[in-house]
Amino acid sequence: MESYIIEENKPRSSRLPARLDLAQSGTGLILGLFMWVHMLLVGSIILGKDAFDFVAKTMELAFLSDTGHGYPIAVFFAVSGVFTLFIVHALLGMRKFPISWRQHRIMRDQMQMMKHTDTNLWYVQAVTGFIMFFAGSVHLYTMLVNPGSIDPFLSAHRVFSGNYWFLYLILLICVELHASIGLYRLCMKWGWFTGTDAKNSRKKLKKVKNRLTIFFLTVGVLSLAMFLFIGFQNRGNAGEPYPGTAYQKTSHAAEEKSAADPAAETEAAHEAGTSHDTAPAASEEASDKAAAVTHDTADTHDTADTHEAAAAHDTADTHEAPAAHDTADAHDAGATHDTEHTPETSSDAGAHEATLPAIETH
């Protein structure tokens, strides 16, 4: 009876550790797959600045924006979700960490005695997870408070001018080792892809893990080198965003305004860098003005010629008039001489005398 009572009073085993372990495996799976996708997206910088800008604008849902600028708030919510999973996974993983130097010493002695590869991998995963708890928190917080600063120039400025390259290099190594080891251990723990021959499946999964680790480390190092190179090239213009063309559109309001006000459209085109198209128009306008001036000069010249011709004509008429007057005087004088030698009556003499004053008056 006594033994029965003791047996009945024994505390029942709790399922909480198993549930916490399941939660740790679930959050680790999501974060591991996310990191692989994240590295592929960041690796688009290897293909060029436009490729990375396209990926960044897509993450900001720029295809839903009328202007193509996107919504940085989408990045904020995505980073918030990842940050939450990161903290939860770290807290769940700390349950299995050695909490004292003595426990750590015992574990190290057992590892040296056993020389078991998977046990050594777990230790590497524990160390990299401890480093990631600090380095990853800095990176996630930076993205959380600057959700709109993801483009080729701003990211390169953060890596090169902000001296984040050292933090990202350490974070890259830790993340890739931790993620690949963690996903491999999940497959072995829950029996994924093991098949009927567990020993042979373990060897194959280790080969896949090693190749994936090498691949993602190579992509990460090349991406970091590209950001350093771009940051060095644009060190004089640090802080300026990348003037990319990904998802750039013109809003309907801007189109209506341009149609209503052509001057505003010309100004917008000038601001967009089309000032070289305005130069021929200005040159053509200057040519039209020069032609107008030449035409006015020609008209003035023609008017002057006409005026001179008219003046010359008037002068000729004036000159001819005195000549005619002189001829008339001479003719009249001849007539008078003939009259003096012609015997006339007294009435004719009177008329002749009356004519002379009229001639003189003329």
Helices and strands as residue ranges (DSSP letters): H 2-9, H 16-42, G 43-47, H 49-59, G 62-64, H 72-93, G 94-96, H 101-114, H 117-145, H 152-160, H 165-190, H 198-233, G 235-237, H 252-260, H 262-271, H 275-340, H 346-361
